[in-house]
Amino acid sequence: MVDPANTVGIPVNPTPLLKDELDIVIPTIRNLDFLEMWRPFLQPYHLIIVQDGDPTKKIHVPEGYDYELYNRNDINRILGPKASCISFKDSACRCFGYMVSKKKYIFTIDDDCFVAKDPAGKAVNALEQHIKNLLCPSTPLFFNTLYDPYREGADFVRGYPFSLREGVSTAVSHGLWLNIPDYDAPTQLVKPKERNTRYVDAVMTIPKGTLFPMCGMNLAFDRDLIGPAMYFGLMGDGQPIGRYDDMWAGWCIKVICDHLGLGVKTGLPYIYHSKASNPFVNLKKEYKGIFWQEDIIPFFQNVKLSKEATTVQQCYIELSILTIVALELKPYDGEDETQGLQTAMKVDLRSVAFCGDSSTTNEARVMRRLFAVTVGASCYGRAKRGGVMRRRCFNDESAGKEEPALSGQVSIRLSLSSASSFLNRSPSTPGRGNEVTAERAQAVLAWAKYSLLHSK
C-alpha cells in the first residue's frame, strides 16, 4: 500500500515560484480541509474556488489562504444567459475559474487529492514540478528516449537532431496519481481493489499527432498559450454524458497544440488520489460516452486545421465548426463502402437536397449535408470501420454519376448567394421550418473555403 505524505512541520515556502503569475482553481462541494495538508506548498498562492451544487451551503476554507469563492448564483449573475455553458453538478464547473482568472498560469486540483510522497519518503511539491514542466521546453517533434532532456541529469541522446533541440513552448503539464488510478467504470468494476503504487520518476512530451486521455484533477497550463481552448465539456445536470469533460478538453487542446507548434507534457508530478468514486454511478454517467468516444477519437486523430487558424481562438472556433459538421454524420449499414467515400466533387449548392428523415431539418443537418457532399466521411476514419455515409444528396442528374477520385484537394464551387437562398428556403416537409440565416450560411461556407480546401 501507498500512503499520503505527512507535511506537518514543513514550513511554507518563503520564495514560491510564479507567486504573482499563477492561480489555483479548485472545484468543490465540500469543506476544503484537505488544504491543511497542502499548506506548505499552496498557501502563498491565490485560490479560485468554484462551489458546485447547492449555493446556499457554506464552504469552509482553512485560515491563511487568499481566495475568492464563486457559487452557482455568482456564475448566473456574472454570465447571465451564457451561464448555461458552465457545467452544474459536475467538476467541469472549474472552467469558470479559468475564465475569471487574470493570471498567466493555472493549476487545478480536486479536493480529494492529497500530497504524495516519492520513493524516498519525501513530500512531493506537485505545483513546483508543474511550474518546472511549463517553464521548460517540450519536444513533440522527435522523441527523446531519456524522456525530458531538460531535466537535471538528462540530455538529448545520440542521434537526436540538433536542429530540434531548442524545443517548443510548453502549454500543458499533465500530472499523475498514486493510490486510486483514474480508471473508467468498466475497469473499476473488474479491478475494484487495484491501486497504483508505482512512482515513475519521468516527464515526457506527448508526441505530435498522438492524443491522450487528459485528467483534470492534477493539471497545470499556460493561459496565454492555450487558455481559450481549455474548456471542459458540458457535463452534469441535464446532460446525457458524464466524466468526459476533461477528455474533451484534452482532445481539443492536443489538436490545437500540434497545429500551433506547442508542447504537452505528462508524468511528474504525482498526487495521492484518496477516494475511489462509485463505479456503478460512473457507469451510468459514462456508458454513452464509451460508445461515443469510438467515433470522436478518429475524428480528432485525423482532423486538420487550416493555415489561416493562427491563434488558439481561431483554432478552437474552426475546430468547433468541424466538430458540429463531422460528428453529426451517422454511418449506415448495407451500402457499398466505396460509395461516398474518398471522393471529391464539384457541387453547386443549389442542387443539394435534404435526404432521409426530414425531422432534423435544421442548422446542424444543413451542415451535415454540406460536409457530406463536399468531402465525404473518409477523412475521419469511417471507411476503416466499415461505415459509410448516404450520398444520395442531389436532386439532379449528378446523383447517378460516378464521382472523380480524390486528387489532393477538394474543389467546390461555392456561391454565397445561392447557398443563402438554398439554406433559407422552406423545407420539403410542411411544418418543419427551422431557417438558417445568411450569416450562418456564410460561416459554414467560410469554414469550407479555408478548411476543407486545405485538407488532404
Beta strands, then each sheet from edge to edge (+ up, - down):
strand 1: 22-28
strand 2: 46-51
strand 3: 66-70
strand 4: 105-109
strand 5: 113-114
strand 6: 170-179
strand 7: 203-205
strand 8: 218-222
strand 9: 263-273
sheet 1: 3+ 2+ 1+ 4+ 8- 6+ 9+ 5-
sheet 2: 3+ 2+ 1+ 4+ 8- 6+ 9+ 7-
end
